[in-house]
Amino acid sequence: SPHHAIEFFLTNQWHGFVVVGVVFLVVTGGEALYADMGHFGARPIRLAWFSFVLPALLLNYFGQGALLIKDPAAIDNPFFRMAPAWSRIPLVFLAAAATVIASQAVISGAFSLSVQAVQLGYFPRLSIIHTSKDERGQVYVPIVNWLLFVAVVGCVLAFQSSEHLAAAYGMAITTTMVITAVLLYVVMRRRWKWPRTWAIPIVGFFLTIDLIFFGANLVKVLEGGWLPLLLGAATYVVMIVWQRGRAVVQQRLAAGTRSSDDFLADVRLTPPLRVDIPAVYLTANLDHVPETLTTNLRHNRVLHKPVALLTILTEDVPWVKLDDRIEVTHLGEHIYRIVAHTGFKQTPNVPNLMQQCLQHDVDFTSTDTSFFLGRLTLQLADRPRYTAWHKRLFAWLMHNSYDASTYFRIPPDQVVELGRRLEI
């Protein structure tokens, strides 16, 4: 009954508010419920929660409460003191196994979120390994795995015990739940098209509860709550610097390229030497020809036949159906504009995309096909729009981003890279 909680607050006032931050730890782990949502779906998670996990948790907490009422001295470790002496060692192994299983959900969730951040343009390219041929979305990201390993070992060495880590854990989970409530409102309004009169009361109810717990944990920032806030801020800085840096680079590159119409007019006016070997040029611009194409034509005095200008767009959906994935437009002179649509949970595979172009009567599947990529070398220039540390961080991220040809699954012996130096 909620009247016990109300009575507790009225009786203890500020002390009761502080205690809420500790009480909140009983619901930590709830964030792991939806960490694997993309892998299993909502229905299996709901079924497992209501049929097994929730009853087991309630029985466990009720049992600990009953033990403390009977024997207050068991407060030092009520979980293990509930069990008979002979079963405590097996229970230690069971608890360790449960920890490993629970952490797996968070780890796989971190992998999925990293892939989505890369696809949406908020993170540099990473090495992404698909671990299943049948189940889409099952991925392994080595750099994220190693970062998690270093972070966990660092936390263990720094905090020494779970009691010292409680403040950091509580701060992380309450912040996650507040952000989730805010994002729920965004989804209700933008995706579900709910009116404000419905969305605000529903989100407001949950957000009020979340903010109470968040405020209770804020008082523990100096006791360890600073750690998740620092990690979150650092991740945000990396994401925003990469996203804005890419926008600046694309703007600078677009300024030096020619429109498709102008390029085709020149090809018709002064036809270059053509070779009957397919070529694919990757480009982010849908209106201009990539600089790799004009550079190749200027230096080698030859134009392939046919030519594909391939643009890969990441849509605001997790998966794009096969029939909706490819658009092909014939610009003329055996030059095609190909737009590939992928979901933010899909890793682009350029050879597979070329196979799908066959249904449009365009063939770029030959082993003789050349794939032209651009490689940028950044020079730091004194420009007011971008501060020095922003530039250095972005340049470092770009330099260490995963190789484009490997990321797009392009055979190495078919890749041609053309370099360019660019000031930012």
N, C-alpha and C positions, 0 to 999 in steps of 0.2 A: 504494500500500500504506500502511495507517495506521501501520506501524512507523516510517516516516520521521518522521511527526508526533510520535510518542512519543519517538523518539530526540532530536528537536529540543528538546522540552520538558525532557527529562532533562539535556541538555547546556547549555541556555541559562537554564533555570529562570525567574526573574522577568523577565528580559529577553525570553525567549521568550513569556511571557504577555502582555507589552505589545505585542510584534510581532503577536500574534493580532488585536489591534484594527485593525491596518493591513491584515493579510491578509484580514480580513472584507470589505473593500471590493470584493473580486472577486465576491462574491455579491450586492452591492447591485444593485437592479433586480429582484430576485426578488419584491419586494412588488408590483411593477407587473403581475405575472402574474395575480394575482387581483383587481386593482383594477377590471378590466373583466369580472369573472366574471358579474355580473348582466346584462351586455349580450350576451355571447357564449355563456355556459354553460361547463361544465367540459370537455366533450368537445373542442370546437375548440381550447381553450387547451392541453390535454394533447397533442393532435395536433401543434400548431404547435411546442410546446416540444421534444418528443422527436424530431420529424422534421427540424426545421430549426434552432431557436434553440440548443439544447444542443450539437449537433455543431459549429455555427459558433463558439460560445464556447470549447469545448474546443480546437478547432484554433487559434483565436487565442491562447489562453493558452499552449498548448504551443509555438506559434511564438515567442512572446515569451520563454518560458523557454529555448528552444534558442538564440535570438539572444544572450541574456545569458550563456549558457555559453560561446558562441563569442567574444563581444565584451562584456566587463563594462562597457566605457565607454559602452555604449548605454543605461545605466540611466537617463539623463536623460529619455528618451522612447522606450521600446522599441516602442510601438505604431506610430508614424510611421516609425521607423528600419527597421522590417521591410520596408517598401515601397521600391521603386526610387525614385530621385530624381524622375523624371518624373511619378510617380503621386501624389506627396504633396499637391499642391494639390487634385486631384479627391478625394483621401481626406479632406481637410479638409471639403469640401462634403458628402461622404457621412456623415461623423461628425456634422456639424451637422444634417443631415436625420434621422439616427437619433435625435439628441437631441430633436428636435421630435416625432417619432413616439412616442418613449418617454414624453415629458411629457404627450402627449395622453391616454394611459391613466390617468395620475395625475389629470389635470384632470377627465376624465369620471367617474373614481371619486369624486373630491371632490364633484362634483355629485350623484351617486347617494346618497352617504352623507348629504349635507345634506338631500335630500328625505326620506330615511328618518328622520332625526332630527326633522324637522318633524312627520312623520306619527305618530311614536311619542310626541310631546309633550315632547321634550327640547330643542327649539329653537323660537323664535318663527316665525310665518309669514314665508315669503320669496317673492319673485317667482320663479315657476317657469315656464319656457317649454318646451313640448313641441316638439321640433324635427322630429319625424316623425309622420305620420298613421298609418303602417303598423307601425312598430317601437315597441312600448311600452317605456318606460324610457329612451328617448333624450331627455334633458332638458338645459336650459341654465339656470343660476342666475346672473344678472348680478352680484349682490353677492359671491358666492363667487369668481367670475372676477376681479373687481377686487381683492379681498383677496389672491388668489394673485399677481396682477400686482405689487401693492405689496410683498408679502413677498419675491418673487423679486428685484425691483430693489433692495430693502433689503439682502438677503443679498449680492448682487453688489457693491454699494457698500461694505458693511461688511467683507467677507472678502477681496475683491480677486482671489483666485485659488482654484482648485479644491483646492489643497493645504491652504489654510487652512480650507476648508469641509469637509474630509474628516472631522474630528472630529464636527461637527454631523450630517453625513450618517450616519456609522456609529452614532452614538447613536440617531438616529431609527429606523433600520432594525432594530437589535438590540432596541430597546424594542417595536417593532411585532411582531417575531417572538415575543418573550416573551408579549405579550398574546394573540397568535394561539394559542399553545400552551395558555394558560390557558382561552381561550374554546373551544378544541377539547374540553377536558375537560368543560366545561359542556354543550356540544352532545351529547357522547357520553352523558352521564348523563341529561339532561333530555329531549332530543329522540329520541335513538336507543335510550334505555333500556338502555345497556350496564351490566353489573355493574362494581363498582370493581376487581375482580380483572383485568379486561381493560383498563379505561380508564387506571388508574394506571400500569402498566408502559409502555404505548404513549406516553402523554403525558410520563411521566417521562423516557423516553429522549430525546425531542426537546427537552424543557425543560432537561435537563442541558446539552445542547450549546448551546442558546440562552443559558443563563445564563453559560456560560463566555465567550462572545463579548460578552454584555452587561457582565460584570465587567471584561473587557479594555478596553471603551470607557468605562467609568466613570472611569478614570484620566485621561480627556481632557475631563472636564466643564468645567474652567476654560479649555481651549483652544478652545472652541466648542460642546462638547456640551451646554452649558446652554441653547442656543437652542431645540432641539426640546422639551426638558423644560419650558421656560417657556411655549412655545406650547401644548403639551399641557395644562399646568396651567390656563392661561387659558381654553382651550376647555372643560375640565371644569367650571370655576367657572361659566361662562355657562350650561352645560347644567343643572347641578344647581340653580342659582338660579332658572332659568326653570321647571324641573319642580316644585320645591317651592313657588315663588311661585304657579303655576297651581293647585296643590292647595289653598293657603290661600284664594285667590280663589274657587274653586269651593265650598269649604266655607262661606265667608261668604255667598255668593250662595244656596246651598241653604238656609241657616238662615232666609232671609227669604222663601222661596217656599212655596206651598201644595201639598199632595198632589193628585194627579189625582182621587182619589175625593172629596175635600172640594170641589174646584172644580166637579166635575160635579154634586154634590149642590146647590150653590148655584145652578147654572144651571137645574136642574130646579125648584128651589123658587121662584126669582125669575127667570123667563126674560128675558134681555136682548133688545133689538132685534137681529134678525139681518139681514144683507145677503147676498144670494146671489152672493158673490164669494169665490173660494178664497183662503186665507191659509196661509202656511207659516212656522212659528216654529222657528228653530234653537235647540237646547238640548243641553246636555251631560248633563242629569239625566234618568234613565229613569223616575223615580217621581214627580216633581213637574212642575207646569206652569211654564214659564219666566216670569220676572218681566216680560218684554216683553209677554206676553199679558195678565197682570193689570193692568199699567200702561196698556196700550191700552184695555182695557175700562173701567178706572176713569176715564180722562180723556175718552174719546170716546163712552162709553155705548153701544157697539155691538160685536157679535161676528160675525165672518165665518162663512160657511157654504159649504163645509166648512172645517174647520181641521185642519192637520197639525202635529204636534209631531215635528220631525225631529231625530234623534240620529245622528251619524256616528261609528262605532266603527272604530278601526284595529286590525286583527287581527295576530297574531304570524306572519303568512305574507306573502310578497311580493305575491301576487295572490289575489283572491277571484273565483271563477267567477260568471258573470252570474246563473245560477239561484239562487245562494246569497246574493246581494247585498242583497236587500230583504226585510224583515219588516213586515207591516202588521197592526195590531190596532185594531179599532173599539172605542173606549172608550164610545161613546154620544153622543147629541145631535150627530151629524155631526162628531165630533172623533176623529181618528185618531192613533195612536202609530205612527210610521214609524221603523224602525231600519235604517240603511244600513251594511253591512259592507264595508270596503275593506282592501286590503293595504297594507303599509308602503311599497310602491313605487308605489302608485297615488295620484294627486291627485284628491280628490273633485270631481265636477262635478254640482252640485245639479240643474240642469235635466235632465241625463241620468238622474239618479236618479228624478226625478219621472216621466220617460217610462217607466221600468221599473215604476212603481207601477200603470200601466194594466193589467198582467196580474193585479192584485189588485182590479180594478174600482173603482179610486180615481183620480180625474182632477184633477191639479193642474198640467196642462200649458198652461192658458189663458194668453194674454198679459195677461189682467187679474189674474192671481194676484199677490198681494203677498207679499214675503219680508221678515219682520221679524227684524232683527238688533239685538243690544245693543251699545252702545259704552260702555266703562268709562273713567272719569276717576279716577285713583288719587290719594288723599291719604295722605301719610306720617303715621302715628300712632306714638306711643311704645308699642310692644308688645314684650314680652320675647322672643317666639318668633322675631323677625326683627330683626337688627341694622340699623343705619342704612344702611351701604353696600350690604347686601343689598337693602334696599327701593329705594334710588336706582337700583341696577343693574336690578332687575326693572321698576321704573316706566319706565326709559328703554327697555328692551327692548320692553315692551308698547306704548309710545308710537310706536316706530319699526317695529313689526311690520307686515307687509303687510296692506293693506285686505282685510277678510274677504269682502266681496261680490265683489271681483275674484279673490281666491284660490279661491273656490268657484264661479267662472264664472257668477255670477248677473247677469242683465241690469240695468244701473244704473237704468233707469227703472221697475224693479219692486221696488226695495229701499226699505225703510222702516227707519231707524235710530232707536232710542230710547236716550237717554243716561242714565247713572247715575253718581253720584259714590260712590266706595267707599274707606273707610279701610283701610289695611293696616299 
